[in-house]
């Protein structure tokens, strides 16, 4: 099977490495001058093309190793974490969550904070 991505080095660009997509011809910078790092990046891209399911499992393993609660967290948990970061955007977050009691609580909290 022919690989989709290949590695090139451009001497006129400060000896930087680039990844070339053989199907589209698009060239993207790998932002590294290290040959080993560049080779690993291109190999990872080619492996993700060959085995997308395995790539997903590897990503889940990396996440589980860095974040203990990733298996039990839901979208609502993540949304709750960002609710009160800013008054105006927080209201939009709560509207997206669709909880009337949360919206009422947010409005009360904002009016309490403004009165102080």
TORSE-217689 format. One record per residue (C-alpha): residue in three letters; x, y, z. Coordinates in steps of 0.25 Angstrom, whole numbers, plus 2048, in hexadecimal, padded with zeros to 3 digits. Layout:
N
AlaXYZ ...
END
This chain:
116
Unk800800800 Unk80580E7FC Unk807817807 Unk7FF824807 Unk80982E80E Unk81882F80B Unk823837811 Unk82B84280A Unk83584C80F Unk83685A80A Unk84486080B Unk83F86E807 Unk83586E812 Unk84086D81E Unk84185E81C Unk83385B821 Unk82B84E81E Unk81E84E816 Unk813843815 Unk80E842806 Unk80083C804 Unk8028337F8 Unk7F38337F4 Unk7F18427F5 Unk7FF8477F3 Unk7FE8507FF Unk80B853807 Unk80A857816 Unk81585A81F Unk81885182A Unk81E85D832 Unk82B855836 Unk839854831 Unk83B846838 Unk83B83B82E Unk837831839 Unk82B83983D Unk82783C82F Unk82782D82B Unk81F829837 Unk814833833 Unk81382E825 Unk81382082A Unk807823833 Unk80082A828 Unk80281E81F Unk7FE81482A Unk7F181C82D Unk7ED81A81E Unk7F080B81E Unk7E980882B Unk7DF813830 Unk7D980A83A Unk7E6807841 Unk7E9816841 Unk7DD819849 Unk7E080E853 Unk7EE814854 Unk7E8822856 Unk7DF81C861 Unk7EB816868 Unk7F2823868 Unk7E682A86E Unk7E4820879 Unk7F382187D Unk7F283087F Unk7E4832884 Unk7DE82888E Unk7CF82D88C Unk7CF82C87D Unk7C681F87D Unk7BB824887 Unk7BA833882 Unk7AF837879 Unk7AD844870 Unk7A484A87A Unk7B0849885 Unk7B985087B Unk7AF85B878 Unk7AC85D887 Unk7BB860889 Unk7BA86C87F Unk7AD872883 Unk7B187E88C Unk7BE882885 Unk7B888F87F Unk7AA894882 Unk7A5896874 Unk7AB88986E Unk7A788187B Unk798884878 Unk79A87E86A Unk7A0872870 Unk794870879 Unk78B87286E Unk792867866 Unk79185E872 Unk782860872 Unk780860881 Unk77686B886 Unk77A86A895 Unk78986C891 Unk785878889 Unk77D87E895 Unk78987B89E Unk793882894 Unk78A88E893 Unk78988F8A2 Unk79888D8A4 Unk79A89889A Unk7918A28A1 Unk79789F8AE Unk7A58A18A9 Unk7A18AF8A3 Unk79A8B48AF Unk7A78B28B7 
END
